[in-house]
Amino acid sequence: MKRVSVSLFALWLSGSLFTWAAEAIKTGTLVDANCGPKIAADAAKASGHKVSCAKSDNCKNAGYGIVADGKFLKFDKTGDAQAWNILEKTSKESEVKVTVTGHLEGNNLQVSKIEEAK
């Protein structure tokens, strides 16, 4: 009986670790961490978020994330750097849509890649 219990526990544990380690792919609107939590529940405000706001010193220092499915997901430092590169290159004035690949930990994304969505 102990062997069956240990085997079932090991199977459950390995399944839990696999789920935690799986990469998430999210698409949403790129925003800064100052504005993101305030506008996440309002899709129109999130889409209208200005690139000039996100590029301001105050917002750049706060970092970046995306608004997706009514939530703000904050990027790690790697994601912040990639987001800044996208903001520097975009010709859009607002509504910068991105697709982010990374590990989701609560409302934080450990980013491996960000691409501007077409």
Backbone bond lengths (Angstrom), bond angles and torsions (degrees), N, CA, C in turn:
res aa  C-N    CA-C-N  psi(-1)  N-CA   C-N-CA  omega(-1)  CA-C   N-CA-C  phi
1 M - - - 1.435 - - 1.533 111.25 -
2 K 1.343 117.28 -40.99 1.459 120.26 179.06 1.528 110.72 -60.66
3 R 1.308 117.00 -40.23 1.460 121.31 -178.33 1.528 110.30 -62.21
4 V 1.333 117.84 -41.30 1.458 121.75 178.68 1.525 110.02 -65.21
5 S 1.328 117.87 -43.84 1.467 121.57 179.80 1.516 111.36 -62.82
6 V 1.318 116.90 -44.36 1.457 121.07 179.32 1.525 110.03 -64.49
7 S 1.322 117.42 -41.55 1.467 121.10 179.17 1.522 111.24 -64.36
8 L 1.320 117.52 -42.08 1.461 120.58 178.58 1.528 110.99 -66.03
9 F 1.327 116.68 -40.36 1.453 119.94 177.55 1.528 110.82 -63.56
10 A 1.320 117.78 -43.72 1.467 121.62 178.88 1.527 110.50 -62.74
11 L 1.318 117.90 -39.20 1.458 121.80 178.17 1.526 110.36 -65.72
12 W 1.332 117.22 -43.93 1.460 121.15 178.06 1.528 111.02 -62.54
13 L 1.350 116.30 -45.07 1.453 121.42 -178.84 1.519 110.98 -62.29
14 S 1.308 118.32 -44.66 1.467 120.57 -179.24 1.518 110.54 -65.70
15 G 1.325 118.42 -35.56 1.460 121.47 175.78 1.508 111.52 -66.60
16 S 1.318 118.13 -38.59 1.470 122.21 178.42 1.515 110.75 -66.47
17 L 1.316 117.58 -43.01 1.455 120.68 178.95 1.517 111.49 -65.67
18 F 1.331 116.89 -37.95 1.455 120.35 178.98 1.522 109.89 -63.69
19 T 1.314 117.68 -42.98 1.454 121.41 179.44 1.523 110.14 -63.23
20 W 1.320 118.33 -43.15 1.447 122.02 -178.69 1.519 111.32 -65.79
21 A 1.319 117.41 -36.29 1.452 121.67 -174.92 1.525 112.99 -83.54
22 A 1.321 118.77 -12.29 1.460 121.33 -176.89 1.522 110.58 -65.39
23 E 1.323 115.83 141.60 1.455 119.97 178.81 1.517 110.43 -76.79
24 A 1.308 114.76 142.85 1.462 121.61 176.48 1.520 108.26 -103.94
25 I 1.308 115.81 144.80 1.460 121.56 173.69 1.516 106.40 -121.56
26 K 1.331 115.93 119.42 1.458 122.23 -178.07 1.520 109.34 -125.37
27 T 1.309 116.33 140.84 1.455 121.99 173.43 1.513 107.97 -118.47
28 G 1.318 116.10 134.78 1.451 120.78 -179.61 1.504 111.43 -170.26
29 T 1.321 115.82 -167.25 1.460 122.65 -178.70 1.519 109.88 -95.07
30 L 1.325 115.91 127.98 1.460 121.96 178.79 1.525 109.29 -74.09
31 V 1.328 116.67 124.70 1.464 122.33 178.59 1.526 108.95 -142.29
32 D 1.323 115.32 165.05 1.460 119.59 176.98 1.523 110.15 -83.80
33 A 1.319 115.41 162.53 1.467 120.92 -176.46 1.530 113.12 -74.38
34 N 1.328 118.53 -14.67 1.463 120.04 174.14 1.525 110.53 -73.27
35 C 1.319 116.77 -43.05 1.463 121.44 -175.47 1.528 113.12 -91.08
36 G 1.308 117.29 -33.46 1.461 122.04 -172.99 1.517 116.03 -48.84
37 P 1.329 118.10 -54.01 1.468 118.67 -179.01 1.534 113.38 -62.44
38 K 1.331 116.95 -29.68 1.468 121.43 -178.25 1.526 112.47 -75.41
39 I 1.343 117.01 -30.80 1.465 120.45 -173.00 1.523 113.46 -109.39
40 A 1.307 117.82 0.24 1.467 121.35 -173.29 1.520 113.60 -58.41
41 A 1.311 117.61 -37.03 1.467 120.65 -175.78 1.525 112.82 -80.04
42 D 1.340 117.54 -9.79 1.465 122.02 -178.03 1.530 109.08 -114.71
43 A 1.315 116.82 100.18 1.470 122.02 -175.65 1.528 111.99 -57.90
44 A 1.323 117.89 -37.17 1.466 120.96 -179.33 1.530 111.06 -66.12
45 K 1.328 117.03 -42.24 1.464 120.22 177.87 1.524 110.88 -66.04
46 A 1.323 116.58 -41.00 1.464 120.19 179.56 1.526 110.44 -62.92
47 S 1.318 116.78 -44.56 1.467 120.38 179.99 1.521 111.80 -66.93
48 G 1.321 117.29 -29.75 1.457 121.26 -179.32 1.516 114.42 -87.64
49 H 1.324 117.45 2.25 1.460 120.41 -178.53 1.526 109.95 -61.37
50 K 1.321 116.02 127.19 1.468 122.76 -174.55 1.529 112.33 -79.55
51 V 1.308 115.33 138.00 1.459 121.99 175.33 1.528 109.24 -61.15
52 S 1.321 117.21 -38.39 1.471 120.49 179.82 1.529 111.58 -59.79
53 C 1.321 117.43 -35.35 1.469 120.86 175.90 1.525 109.91 -66.08
54 A 1.318 116.34 -48.74 1.467 120.87 -178.17 1.526 112.77 -62.31
55 K 1.332 116.30 -27.53 1.466 120.78 -178.87 1.529 113.17 -89.55
56 S 1.333 117.89 -6.98 1.466 119.72 178.77 1.533 109.26 -64.31
57 D 1.325 116.49 153.15 1.471 120.88 -176.59 1.520 112.26 -56.08
58 N 1.328 116.79 -44.95 1.457 121.40 -178.27 1.531 110.94 -59.80
59 C 1.320 116.36 -44.95 1.468 120.26 -177.86 1.524 111.83 -75.16
60 K 1.329 116.85 -37.06 1.468 120.05 176.80 1.530 109.95 -60.07
61 N 1.320 116.56 -42.40 1.467 120.71 -179.58 1.530 112.58 -66.40
62 A 1.330 116.66 -26.74 1.470 120.47 179.59 1.526 112.07 -76.28
63 G 1.325 116.65 -22.26 1.459 120.76 -178.34 1.514 111.17 95.56
64 Y 1.333 115.15 -174.12 1.454 121.00 -172.12 1.520 112.13 -134.13
65 G 1.313 113.78 172.17 1.454 122.18 176.92 1.515 108.62 -174.20
66 I 1.319 115.61 -170.18 1.454 119.57 177.13 1.522 110.16 -125.69
67 V 1.326 113.18 152.67 1.457 120.52 168.69 1.518 105.52 -100.04
68 A 1.318 115.44 118.46 1.467 121.82 -179.60 1.521 108.37 -143.32
69 D 1.303 116.27 132.74 1.465 121.70 177.71 1.529 112.49 54.73
70 G 1.330 116.60 37.64 1.457 120.89 177.03 1.516 115.40 76.15
71 K 1.342 117.32 12.57 1.467 121.63 -179.91 1.522 109.78 -128.11
72 F 1.318 115.18 152.65 1.457 121.05 172.30 1.518 108.14 -99.05
73 L 1.325 116.76 125.56 1.462 122.71 177.95 1.525 108.11 -113.60
74 K 1.320 116.58 115.44 1.466 123.42 -176.14 1.518 110.76 -80.37
75 F 1.348 115.80 139.30 1.463 122.07 177.05 1.531 110.79 -85.88
76 D 1.330 115.04 157.43 1.455 121.48 169.33 1.535 108.15 -80.69
77 K 1.322 118.02 -176.50 1.477 122.10 -178.29 1.525 112.23 -60.82
78 T 1.331 117.22 -37.71 1.464 120.73 177.42 1.524 110.24 -62.16
79 G 1.308 116.18 -44.13 1.459 121.10 178.37 1.518 112.11 -65.55
80 D 1.336 116.95 -38.37 1.463 120.51 177.70 1.531 110.64 -58.89
81 A 1.320 116.56 -44.60 1.468 120.82 -179.46 1.531 110.98 -65.01
82 Q 1.327 117.09 -42.64 1.458 120.23 179.20 1.527 111.03 -67.41
83 A 1.328 117.22 -37.82 1.463 121.37 178.03 1.522 110.32 -63.01
84 W 1.334 116.40 -43.67 1.462 120.75 178.82 1.532 110.47 -58.68
85 N 1.322 117.28 -42.86 1.471 120.76 178.93 1.520 111.05 -60.42
86 I 1.315 117.04 -40.46 1.471 120.83 178.67 1.529 109.78 -66.17
87 L 1.325 117.15 -44.47 1.464 120.48 179.66 1.529 111.56 -62.76
88 E 1.307 117.56 -36.46 1.460 121.75 178.99 1.534 111.65 -67.60
89 K 1.320 117.48 -32.92 1.468 121.83 -174.22 1.525 114.36 -93.64
90 T 1.328 117.56 -21.04 1.457 119.26 -173.34 1.531 111.33 -69.72
91 S 1.316 115.35 147.71 1.461 120.92 174.91 1.533 110.53 -97.04
92 K 1.314 116.58 -2.85 1.462 121.07 -179.42 1.526 110.92 -76.31
93 E 1.327 115.85 150.07 1.459 121.30 175.30 1.529 111.38 -93.88
94 S 1.328 116.11 -22.42 1.467 121.91 177.88 1.525 108.21 -158.46
95 E 1.325 114.92 177.44 1.464 123.10 177.20 1.533 113.19 53.24
96 V 1.323 114.97 58.71 1.459 120.58 175.95 1.523 107.31 -86.48
97 K 1.319 116.10 107.02 1.460 122.13 179.84 1.528 108.57 -90.61
98 V 1.330 115.37 135.40 1.460 120.84 179.71 1.526 110.41 -134.28
99 T 1.310 114.35 156.19 1.460 122.05 171.42 1.523 106.43 -114.06
100 V 1.329 115.24 125.49 1.461 121.93 -174.71 1.521 109.39 -116.17
101 T 1.315 115.81 133.41 1.458 122.21 174.38 1.524 107.53 -113.93
102 G 1.319 116.16 130.99 1.457 120.00 179.55 1.508 111.14 175.33
103 H 1.305 115.22 -172.12 1.462 121.96 179.50 1.515 108.74 -98.48
104 L 1.310 115.77 124.48 1.456 121.89 179.38 1.522 109.17 -89.17
105 E 1.331 116.18 123.08 1.463 122.78 177.76 1.520 107.30 -126.99
106 G 1.322 116.42 94.69 1.461 120.87 -174.42 1.516 109.02 69.17
107 N 1.340 116.98 -121.33 1.460 121.59 176.38 1.523 112.02 -105.61
108 N 1.324 116.34 24.20 1.462 122.28 178.46 1.518 110.00 -119.56
109 L 1.330 115.37 139.12 1.462 120.99 177.60 1.516 110.26 -110.33
110 Q 1.321 116.32 122.44 1.449 122.75 171.18 1.532 104.96 -87.01
111 V 1.311 116.62 101.10 1.462 123.12 -165.91 1.525 112.51 -82.60
112 S 1.334 114.81 134.42 1.459 119.38 169.47 1.528 110.54 -107.99
113 K 1.360 117.66 -27.42 1.458 119.66 -179.66 1.530 110.62 -159.94
114 I 1.344 116.00 139.60 1.461 122.05 172.83 1.517 107.53 -128.52
115 E 1.324 115.67 133.61 1.460 121.13 176.62 1.524 108.65 -131.26
116 E 1.324 115.62 140.99 1.463 118.32 174.97 1.514 108.42 -70.03
117 A 1.327 116.31 128.20 1.457 121.59 -179.81 1.528 108.08 -77.08
118 K 1.285 115.35 143.25 1.481 120.39 -179.10 1.498 110.77 -87.53
